[in-house]
Amino acid sequence: MARRLNRRTFLGHGTCGLLAGSAALCTVPELAAKSSTSNKGLDYYQKLGVTPLINAAGTYTVLSASTMPDQVQAAIALAAKQPVNLNELHDAAGEYLAKRLRCEAALVTSGAAAALVVGTAACVTRGNDSAVLNIPTDMGGLKNEVIIQRTHRYGYDHAIRNCGTRFVEVETLEQYGQAFSDRTVMAHFFNAGEGKISREDWVRVAHSHNVPCFNDAAADVPPISNLWNYTQMGFDLVAFSGGKGLRGPQCTGLLLGRKDLIEAAKKNNSPNSNTVGRGMKVAKEEIVGLVAAVDWFLGQDDAAMEAEYRKRAELIASHLKNIPTVQTQIFIPEVAANHVPHLLITYDQNRVKIVGSEVIQKMRAGKPRIELNPSTGGAPASAGLPGGPNTIVVGVWMLQSGEDQIVGRRLREVLEDATART
Ligand SMILES: *Cc1c(COP(=O)(O)O)cnc(C)c1O
């Protein structure tokens, strides 16, 4: 160890030091209290001084997206206790998921973005094992053009470009048909994107040129049936995020689709070294966690989930009654992503004298800390969500039990304070 540790460094601010597992040796009262339940683990958020938040935003990556249901957490804790062969676990999980999700084959990846990487790599390298080593820098002789609608260029382009590909943009169905060349390796579709060309046409034309079709549906459950809708529509590869609506580990994703392509994706994935996917490792805990999350999610019911989210939105709205000019409305974004009830709050800024960005700050600064949907007070943060300076958006679907009450109370305080301003 380069840096010599003295006693002070080691013991920090009087923490438990070397014998951290032993509660009796702790010298700071609140730490002693916490670690008395040491078999449940220390609260490392507290130890690190990181303040947890109430997620009234939605499945935003930077807000850690979602929390895992108890049965998923329990499955992970159990899986953590014993070593396994990762290839065997990948194969078994893939087979199980393919059956449950009604597709030919499946692979657990480290996220939807990683599914885009190894799925694209599969299209570039299939039937050509040495290409696995060559991408993305040595593309000689490899097909490298990915056709995409201009309106589908998005924040995950880089995952596809990681494989040495470049985009060929089209806008109309006619341009699409003419864009295919002997260098075309894949046709990519952003499921929540808007554009002139339908999913059905996208698949049909690609297949008439024998080119595989990818659909990124990362944020597009619920409804539950989307997990098989797009593979059954003919998309050769479909990606979902494991840590958004599915509520698996945040660092997981699903790559679903054709067996030959999933096999090719595996060759480009961890645990194989010297592959484009090696840095996108999923561990046994994550693989098991995603399988458990899929089991949990398939046990849910679309109508019941929607009713629960509406109930939360209504409860929050009920806290805001009789604040002058405040209007509330429950809405479901039109597009495929975040397709769940949200609460939309608008008001006349002449009476409620606060802009949305300030509401965000006040909610964030309060106790407990609350994060509103980032569309609040500004431009729409996600496809299909409204925005505007006098607009507050509450994403209710990631709230935990009882948090709707807290969010409603705090919002009322903030808006009432602003109404009292002179
Ligand atoms: C969130 C998202 C991703 C990335 O998902 P991760 O699981 O975080 O890697 C990719 N594409 C779209 C459209 C997304 O919304």
PDBQT file of the ligand as one rigid body, heavy atoms in Angstrom, charges set to zero:
ROOT
HETATM    1  C1  LIG A 501     -32.847   4.335 -20.710  1.00  0.00    +0.000 C 
HETATM    2  C2  LIG A 501     -32.669   4.084 -22.165  1.00  0.00    +0.000 A 
HETATM    3  C3  LIG A 501     -31.562   3.379 -22.649  1.00  0.00    +0.000 A 
HETATM    4  C4  LIG A 501     -30.464   2.889 -21.746  1.00  0.00    +0.000 C 
HETATM    5  O1  LIG A 501     -30.918   1.960 -20.835  1.00  0.00    +0.000 OA
HETATM    6  P1  LIG A 501     -29.926   1.393 -19.713  1.00  0.00    +0.000 P 
HETATM    7  O2  LIG A 501     -30.599   0.166 -19.224  1.00  0.00    +0.000 OA
HETATM    8  O3  LIG A 501     -29.781   2.456 -18.686  1.00  0.00    +0.000 OA
HETATM    9  O4  LIG A 501     -28.620   1.107 -20.386  1.00  0.00    +0.000 OA
HETATM   10  C5  LIG A 501     -31.477   3.154 -24.001  1.00  0.00    +0.000 A 
HETATM   11  N1  LIG A 501     -32.415   3.587 -24.849  1.00  0.00    +0.000 NA
HETATM   12  C6  LIG A 501     -33.499   4.282 -24.426  1.00  0.00    +0.000 A 
HETATM   13  C7  LIG A 501     -34.513   4.719 -25.416  1.00  0.00    +0.000 C 
HETATM   14  C8  LIG A 501     -33.662   4.545 -23.064  1.00  0.00    +0.000 A 
HETATM   15  O5  LIG A 501     -34.732   5.221 -22.639  1.00  0.00    +0.000 OA
ENDROOT
TORSDOF 0
